[in-house]
Amino acid sequence: MKIELTSDELILAIVAVVRAVNPKMLIADGEGFTLDFTPLIGKESLTRDEQLLVKLRSAAEAESGSLEFNEEEALRVTSTLERLESLQAWPADVLTMSRAIRARLTPSA
C-alpha cells in the first residue's frame, strides 16, 4: 500500500512507533523532544518494528512523504497511533491528524 504523508504526519507516526519500540529514544528538551536513534546504530539485526522506524526516519530525512507499507507495517503504524492517542490528552489537530493517517492505512472493506 502506497501512502503520502506530510512531514507532520511522518513525525507523528515516528513518535508513535518509537513509543512502542523504545520510549527512551524520545528525549525531552526545552520546547518539546528530540529523537535519539543511536540505539539502532550498529545493531546486527533489527526487529520488524525497528526496520519500520528506519523506513519512517529515512522518508523524513529525505523529505519524502511517499511510503510503501506492507500490510503488517500499516497495521503496526495504525495500532501505535491508536495507542498514542490513548496515552494522554492531545490537541484536537493532533488527534485529527492521527485519525486521518489511521483511516488511510486501514484497508477498505
Backbone bond lengths (Angstrom), bond angles and torsions (degrees), N, CA, C in turn:
res aa  C-N    CA-C-N  psi(-1)  N-CA   C-N-CA  omega(-1)  CA-C   N-CA-C  phi
1 M - - - 1.442 - - 1.523 108.44 -
2 K 1.311 115.15 126.04 1.463 120.30 178.22 1.521 108.41 -96.93
3 I 1.327 115.03 137.01 1.460 120.29 -178.96 1.525 109.07 -140.84
4 E 1.305 114.90 146.56 1.463 121.89 175.23 1.527 107.97 -104.73
5 L 1.328 116.41 128.97 1.457 121.91 177.76 1.518 109.39 -123.56
6 T 1.323 116.30 139.84 1.460 120.46 173.21 1.529 107.97 -72.53
7 S 1.310 116.86 169.22 1.467 119.56 178.53 1.526 110.82 -62.21
8 D 1.330 117.66 -38.43 1.473 120.15 177.59 1.526 111.24 -65.25
9 E 1.326 116.38 -39.99 1.464 119.91 178.45 1.527 110.95 -65.56
10 L 1.330 116.76 -39.14 1.464 120.40 177.20 1.523 110.91 -61.77
11 I 1.311 116.38 -44.98 1.472 120.24 179.43 1.521 110.24 -61.48
12 L 1.313 116.99 -43.94 1.461 120.41 179.03 1.524 111.14 -61.85
13 A 1.323 117.56 -42.93 1.464 121.47 178.25 1.524 110.82 -63.87
14 I 1.330 117.20 -41.48 1.468 120.71 178.37 1.516 110.30 -62.11
15 V 1.325 116.87 -47.23 1.471 120.58 179.87 1.530 110.51 -59.52
16 A 1.319 116.85 -42.51 1.470 119.90 -179.94 1.522 111.25 -61.67
17 V 1.326 117.06 -45.10 1.465 119.98 -178.99 1.531 110.75 -69.88
18 V 1.337 117.12 -40.37 1.470 120.21 177.60 1.523 110.51 -59.84
19 R 1.331 116.74 -43.06 1.478 119.55 179.21 1.519 111.45 -59.59
20 A 1.316 116.87 -31.58 1.469 120.75 179.52 1.530 112.11 -81.86
21 V 1.324 117.06 -34.75 1.469 121.31 -174.48 1.521 112.22 -84.97
22 N 1.337 115.69 -53.26 1.461 120.31 -176.30 1.531 108.88 -159.21
23 P 1.322 117.17 89.01 1.471 120.39 -176.83 1.530 113.90 -58.06
24 K 1.336 117.56 -20.63 1.470 120.12 178.95 1.532 111.54 -67.58
25 M 1.328 117.14 -13.41 1.457 120.49 177.53 1.530 111.42 -74.33
26 L 1.336 117.45 -16.09 1.468 122.54 175.39 1.527 107.88 -90.29
27 I 1.306 116.82 117.54 1.461 120.98 -176.89 1.521 108.52 -116.18
28 A 1.338 115.15 120.56 1.465 120.44 179.02 1.517 109.37 -67.04
29 D 1.337 115.10 138.07 1.455 119.60 172.74 1.520 108.18 -134.33
30 G 1.291 117.95 -172.87 1.458 122.96 -172.74 1.509 116.17 -49.89
31 E 1.323 117.46 -47.08 1.455 120.00 -174.27 1.520 113.68 -114.57
32 G 1.276 117.71 10.93 1.460 120.05 -178.92 1.510 111.43 166.99
33 F 1.325 115.54 -111.29 1.454 119.74 -178.39 1.519 109.89 -157.16
34 T 1.316 114.63 163.75 1.458 121.39 170.45 1.513 107.23 -125.37
35 L 1.302 115.71 160.36 1.456 121.14 178.84 1.523 108.53 -109.29
36 D 1.320 116.50 127.02 1.454 122.25 -179.74 1.524 108.91 -106.08
37 F 1.316 116.35 106.64 1.458 121.04 -178.11 1.526 112.82 -91.57
38 T 1.341 117.70 3.64 1.467 119.20 -178.15 1.522 114.15 -58.47
39 P 1.339 120.38 -29.84 1.470 117.69 177.57 1.532 113.45 -60.84
40 L 1.323 117.47 -20.26 1.468 120.79 -179.71 1.524 112.81 -89.80
41 I 1.330 115.75 -20.65 1.464 120.10 -176.26 1.528 109.50 -70.74
42 G 1.287 114.44 131.59 1.464 119.54 176.23 1.518 115.03 82.08
43 K 1.319 117.63 -1.69 1.465 119.15 176.75 1.524 108.37 -68.30
44 E 1.308 116.09 134.54 1.463 120.23 178.41 1.512 112.30 -65.37
45 S 1.311 115.13 -40.72 1.459 120.39 -175.94 1.521 109.54 -136.12
46 L 1.316 115.69 126.43 1.461 120.69 178.38 1.522 109.74 -97.17
47 T 1.327 115.72 142.52 1.462 120.02 173.78 1.524 108.52 -69.72
48 R 1.307 117.16 169.92 1.470 120.13 177.60 1.523 111.12 -61.38
49 D 1.330 116.54 -39.37 1.465 119.74 178.08 1.524 110.94 -64.53
50 E 1.325 117.25 -40.50 1.464 120.64 178.50 1.529 110.59 -66.72
51 Q 1.314 117.33 -37.87 1.464 120.96 176.13 1.531 110.45 -62.64
52 L 1.331 115.85 -39.05 1.463 120.70 176.84 1.530 110.34 -63.54
53 L 1.328 116.83 -42.06 1.469 120.35 176.80 1.526 111.33 -59.89
54 V 1.315 116.58 -43.39 1.465 120.72 179.06 1.526 109.88 -61.86
55 K 1.331 116.65 -41.86 1.467 120.90 178.69 1.529 110.56 -61.62
56 L 1.321 117.27 -46.57 1.461 121.50 -179.75 1.528 110.96 -64.75
57 R 1.326 115.69 -44.02 1.468 120.03 -179.93 1.528 110.73 -63.23
58 S 1.322 116.97 -43.57 1.466 120.94 179.98 1.529 110.66 -59.83
59 A 1.323 116.63 -42.18 1.465 120.64 178.15 1.522 110.36 -63.94
60 A 1.332 117.17 -41.72 1.465 120.99 179.92 1.522 110.77 -65.17
61 E 1.328 117.09 -43.65 1.466 120.43 -179.20 1.527 111.89 -67.69
62 A 1.323 116.24 -33.23 1.466 120.63 178.74 1.525 111.73 -81.72
63 E 1.328 115.47 -3.27 1.461 122.00 -176.19 1.523 111.30 54.77
64 S 1.325 113.21 39.19 1.461 120.85 177.52 1.513 108.50 -117.82
65 G 1.303 116.13 118.44 1.453 119.68 179.90 1.507 113.24 -91.98
66 S 1.322 116.66 6.31 1.457 120.46 -179.56 1.522 109.11 -90.11
67 L 1.321 115.39 115.58 1.467 120.76 -177.68 1.519 110.84 -129.50
68 E 1.307 114.84 147.23 1.459 121.99 175.14 1.529 106.45 -110.54
69 F 1.334 116.03 117.55 1.459 121.59 178.70 1.519 109.72 -111.22
70 N 1.340 115.77 138.64 1.457 117.83 168.52 1.528 106.74 -81.93
71 E 1.307 116.42 174.85 1.468 120.50 -175.69 1.525 111.96 -60.19
72 E 1.331 117.04 -40.98 1.464 121.09 -179.49 1.528 111.33 -64.51
73 E 1.333 117.00 -42.57 1.461 120.60 179.31 1.527 111.26 -65.76
74 A 1.321 116.96 -42.52 1.461 121.05 178.82 1.533 110.29 -60.89
75 L 1.323 115.99 -43.18 1.463 120.52 178.53 1.521 111.13 -64.21
76 R 1.324 116.68 -39.83 1.466 120.33 -178.57 1.532 110.77 -67.09
77 V 1.319 117.45 -43.61 1.464 119.66 177.89 1.523 109.52 -63.20
78 T 1.316 116.33 -43.82 1.468 120.93 179.23 1.526 111.12 -59.38
79 S 1.315 117.00 -47.66 1.469 120.25 -177.09 1.525 112.07 -69.13
80 T 1.341 117.65 -36.52 1.464 118.64 179.40 1.526 111.10 -71.44
81 L 1.331 117.17 -34.77 1.468 119.64 175.18 1.530 110.45 -64.49
82 E 1.317 116.13 -43.97 1.467 119.80 179.13 1.524 110.49 -60.56
83 R 1.319 116.09 -41.59 1.472 120.63 178.72 1.530 110.20 -65.14
84 L 1.324 117.21 -43.38 1.453 121.53 179.87 1.530 111.01 -59.64
85 E 1.329 116.47 -39.72 1.464 121.02 179.04 1.523 111.67 -59.29
86 S 1.324 116.79 -31.95 1.465 120.58 -175.35 1.529 113.66 -88.93
87 L 1.326 118.33 -9.58 1.461 120.78 -174.91 1.517 113.88 -75.46
88 Q 1.324 116.76 -28.31 1.458 120.15 -178.28 1.526 108.65 -161.09
89 A 1.324 115.08 172.08 1.462 119.49 175.58 1.527 107.94 -76.97
90 W 1.327 115.91 130.21 1.460 121.76 -179.47 1.522 109.49 -117.30
91 P 1.325 117.09 151.96 1.469 119.29 174.08 1.525 110.23 -59.39
92 A 1.298 116.10 151.98 1.471 121.46 -177.01 1.517 112.51 -56.63
93 D 1.340 117.34 -38.41 1.466 118.90 -178.01 1.528 111.99 -67.58
94 V 1.329 117.56 -33.12 1.469 121.09 177.40 1.525 109.89 -69.30
95 L 1.325 116.70 -43.43 1.470 119.90 177.48 1.525 111.17 -62.32
96 T 1.327 116.62 -41.74 1.457 120.61 178.26 1.526 110.63 -61.55
97 M 1.323 116.51 -43.73 1.462 121.19 179.58 1.532 110.77 -63.42
98 S 1.325 116.92 -45.53 1.463 121.67 179.51 1.523 111.11 -60.42
99 R 1.306 116.02 -45.79 1.468 120.29 -179.27 1.527 111.63 -66.68
100 A 1.315 116.70 -33.81 1.472 120.34 177.86 1.528 110.68 -67.40
101 I 1.328 116.44 -41.05 1.468 119.67 176.97 1.525 110.04 -62.82
102 R 1.337 115.02 -46.87 1.474 118.74 -179.11 1.511 111.16 -60.36
103 A 1.327 117.33 -39.44 1.469 120.64 -179.36 1.528 110.62 -64.89
104 R 1.324 117.11 -39.83 1.467 120.19 179.94 1.521 112.14 -71.22
105 L 1.335 117.18 -25.86 1.467 120.55 179.93 1.523 113.40 -89.09
106 T 1.324 115.91 -10.67 1.463 119.86 -179.36 1.519 109.14 -89.16
107 P 1.346 116.67 121.66 1.469 118.54 179.67 1.508 111.70 -62.40
108 S 1.308 115.56 142.55 1.466 120.61 176.48 1.517 109.87 -71.79
109 A 1.298 115.59 140.37 1.466 119.51 -179.26 1.510 111.62 -83.56
